[in-house]
């Protein structure tokens, strides 16, 4: 068991591990404190890295830029359909879908 495995355990699992090691832990301890206690008891190297926060959807394109890109992709999709390229058409359809969802996030 390593420090990373401890950080991914639930609080209940951490308490069970503490009981196995004869550590007296109450319910008032936070997860970080439990992880630190167990790591010290198991002589594990404590990593000071905090988990990375979830990435937030960011876009540098404005609503009008997204609309222009969607119009451009629709023209390419129609051309791919006319040329008989279903894979290319489907790829462009998915890109349009992603851009439309991004635009809705900006508007909402």
Buried (B, 14 or more C-beta within 10 A) or exposed (E): EEBEEBBEBEBEEBBEBBEEEEBEBEEEBEEEEBBBBBBEEEEBEEEEEEEEEEEEEEEEBEEEEBBEBBEEBEEBBEEBBEEEBEEBBEBBBEBBEEBEEBBEEEEE
